[in-house]
């Protein structure tokens, strides 16, 4: 007998799904060699602690030199940058989230604080979190944050510090909490979420795919089947997406589709269709969906946040195994009623 899901159940499933997917994928984040992924971790079905060496790490090619103290966001992690084989999330524990989801959690706490949301208040909170030593223990800080704080060090207003032409799927982890918070609103307005996204992830590509994800998410909240919801969102947005082609891939192995047909990298024009493939294939089996996403490697954390939200909206809170619900080290707080403004 099919269980009728309430909108509250769908929203709660979506919210925690983001965090589950990120924590599950975290130890094998940015493994592009999936044979090495299996060699080092096996089939990932539970939260695991990352370990060094990370054979696909390119942290040795990354650098960040803050021009002044206001841009110091690496703190005691700076000494690991420029070194080979360093895992991006080397100090995180099993069930812990990456920095993007830690920021998403800060956003949810801000939305639930009783203060009226505003872009300025959020950016001030984000700035304090990232410039205060000890607020997190993740080694990697993504490009969008590095550029944000370089711009801040130049004296730009916080609302002008974000990247103007971003293209990484990880940015949606900071848009989804606004969509989820807006989920209780009868008109399901996606514009506040898009404005929030543009604070750090500007550009036509992010706006286009962000609009699509918002339309898809709200269609799923209404109980529409995944395929119909994807078609409706594509029809009402500006994305270049052939749903028939996407569904024709569902019988292929996951690593063939995500990694060969669609790149497993972080760029939205490939990463979002790869995520939709997994959402369509595993819409009725969210547990296997997140495992499949994890085992596809690449930016599985970035894809995972979106996939977890979509599958959670379809299956609700009970769609997630209790071991994953109970194993999150820092689960998201319960949602509160918040007024979103520009």
N, C-alpha and C positions, 0 to 999 in steps of 0.2 A: 504494500500500500504506500503510495507516494505521500510524503509528509509535506504539508503546506508550510512554507517558511514565511515568517513575518519580515517586514522590512528591517526591523531592529536586529533580527537574527542574521540577516544578510550583511548588514553593515558591520556587525561585530565579527562575523566570519571573514569579511574583507580586511578589516583592520588588523586582526591578529595574523591573517594569512600573509600579509606583507612581511611581518617580523619572522614568522616561521620560515618562509622561503629564503630570506636573507641569511638567517642563522644556519640553516641546513647547508647552503652553498658556500658559506664563508671559508671553510678550510680548504676548498678546492677552487676558490675564486681565481679566475684568470689562468687556469690550466687550459692551454690550447691543445696540448698533446693529451688526448683522452686515454691513450694507452698508459701514459705516465700517471694519469689521475687514478686509474684502476690499480696500477702497480703500487702506488703510494698509500691509497686509502681504501681500495676495494669498492664495492657497491655501497654508496653512502645512503643509508636509510635512517640514520640517527645523527644527532648532533655530535660533532667531533672537534677535538682541539687541533689547530693547525700545527705544522712542524716544518722546520728547516732541514734541508734546503728546499726551496721552491724552484723546480727546474725551468719554469717558464717566466720567472720573475725578471722584469726589466727595471727594477728599482735602481740598479747600478747605473742606468742611463738617465735617471731622473735627478734633478737638482732643484733646490729652492733656497735662495738667500734673501731673508727679509731685509729690506733697506733700513728699517728701524724697528723698535720694539713693538710698535702698534701692528706690525705685520708678522710677528713671531707666532706661528701656529703649529710648528713642529715640536718645539720645546725639547724634551730629552729624547725624542725619537729622531732628531736631526742626524745623529751620529750613524744611523743605519742607512741613510740615503747615500747612494753612490757605491754601495757594497753589493757583491754578487750573491745570488741564491737566497736572498732575504725574502721571507714570506711577508706579503703585504700586511697581513693581520696576525703577525707572529705571537703577540702577547694576549690575544683574545682566548677566552675559555670556551669549552663546548657549550652551545646554547646562547652565546653572546653575539651581538649584532655588530656589523661594520659601522663606520662613522656615519655614512649616509642615513642609516636607520636610527642611529643614536640622535642625529639631528631631527629626524622625523618624530622621534619620541619627545624631544624638547619642544617641537612645534605643537604636538598634541597636549603636552602639559601647559603650554602657553594658551592654547585654545580653551583649556579646561580651568584656567586660573580665575575666571570671573571677570577678567579685564576684557574690554572690547578689543577684538583683533584689529590691528592695523599693520601695514607693511613696515612702518618705522619701528614700532615696538618689537616686531618679530626680528628684524635685522639687528636691533640693539641686543636682543637676547642671544641670537646666534653669535654675534661678535664677542660677547662676554664669555660664552661657552668655549669658543675656539681659542681665545687668547689667554684663558686661565689654565695654568698647568694643572694636570691631574684630573680634568673632567672626563677624560677618556684615555684608553691605552692602545689605540689603533696606530699602527706605524704609518699607514698610507693616508694621505690627504689629497683628494682629487684636484685636477687642474682648475676647475671652476672656482674652488675655494682659494687656491693659491693666487689666481688672478684677482679675485675679489679683494683680498687683503693687500696685494700690491697697489691696487687702485685706491684702497682706503688710505694707505700710507702717503699717497699723493694729495690727500685732503679732499677727495671727491665725496659728495654726499653718499650715504650708504645706499640709497635707492639708485645710484648711478654706478655702483661698483661691480655689478654683475657682468658676465660675459654677454656680448651682444649677438654672437653667432654660435651658439652651443649646438651640440648634436649627440649628446650621450644619454642613453636610456636611464642612467642612474638619477638624472634630474627629476624623473617622475616620482621618485620616493618622497620628494618634498612637495609634490602637487597632490598626491593621493590623500593625505590627511585632510586637506581642504575639501576635496570632493566628498570624502566620507562624512565630514562634519556637515556639509551641505546636503547630505542625503536625506535628512529629515524634512527639508524644505519642500513644499508642494510643487514649486516651479522648477526645481532641479537646474539652477543656473550654473553653468560651467565657467562663466567669466571670472569670478573671484579666484578660482583655482588657476586659470591661465595667467591672471595678473601676478599671482604669487609665483608661479613657475618662472615668469620672465625676470623676477628679481635676481636670479642666479643663472638661468638658462634661457637667454633671449634667442631670437632668431625665428625665421619662418618655419624651419623644419620642426623645432620643438613645439611651436604654436600649432602647427598642422596636426602632428601626431598627438599632442596634448588634447586638442579638440576632439579628435577621434576617440581617444581613451575615455574622455569624459562622457561623450555620447554613449559609448558602449557600456560603461559602468552604470549609468542611470537606466539604460534599457534592461540590464540584468537585474537591477533592483526591482523593476516592475515584474520580474518573473519571465521575461522573454527568453526563449531558447538561445543558446550561444550562437548558433549559425545565423538565426534571424537577426539577433542583436548586432552581430558583426556586419551583416549586410546593411542594416538600417544605418549604423554609424558611418559606414563607408559612403553610403548614398548621401548623407547629410553633412559630409565633411569634404575636405579637399585632398584627401590622401589618394595615392595611386595604388589601388589594391584590388586584385582580381580574386574574389572569394572562391570561384570555381577552381582556379589554379591552386589556391591554398588547400582546399578540401581534397583535391586530387592527390595530395602528398601524404594523406593520413595513413596509408598502408605501408609507407616506407619506414625504415629504421630511423629512430630519432637522430642519431649521429650523422645520418646521411642528409637529413633535412636541415638540422641546425649544425652547421659546420661546413657543409658543402653547398647545398642549395641556397641557404641563407647563412651568411657569416655568423659565427658565434661571438663576434666582437660587439663593442658597445654602441656602435653608430645606429641611430634610430631607424634609418631607412631599411636596415637589415634586421635589427634587433626586435623591433615591434612586430613585423611579420613572423619572425621566428617564435615570438611569444604567443602570437595568435594561433599558430600551428599547434603549439602545446596546449593552449586553452581549448581549442576545438577537439583535439584528440582525447584529452583527459578531463573533459567537462564533468563526467560522471564518476571520476576516480581521482579526486584532488591529491590524495596521498601519492599515488604513482606519478601524477603530473609533476609534483615538486621534486620527486626523486629523479625523474627523467630530465628535468631542467638542470638539476645539479650535475648529473652525469654527462651532460652535453658540454660542460666546461665553458671557457670564454667568460664573458661577463654574466655569469649565471646569477650573481647577486642582483645586478641591475634588472635583468629579465625577471628574476624571481619576485621582486617586490610587486611588479605589475601583474605577473601571473598569479601570485598568491591573493592579490586583491580581487582579481576576476573570478578565480575558482571559489574564493570565499563568498563572493556575492551570489554565486550560483548555489552553493551547497550549505552555506551557513556555518555557524560555529561547530556543529556536530560533524561537519565534514572533515575536521582535522583530528588526527589520533591524539589520545590523551597524553601519550609520551611526549609529543611535540608541544602540546599546550602547557604541560607541567614543567617541561625542560627548559623553557626560555628563561634566561637569567634575569632579563629586564623586560618583561612583557609590557605592551602599551597600556596606559591607564584607560579606564572605561570612558566612553565618550560623554561629553556634557553638551548642553544646548548653548551654542555660541553664536553671537551675531557677527557675521563677516562683513567688513566694509573695505573700501579700496585703500 
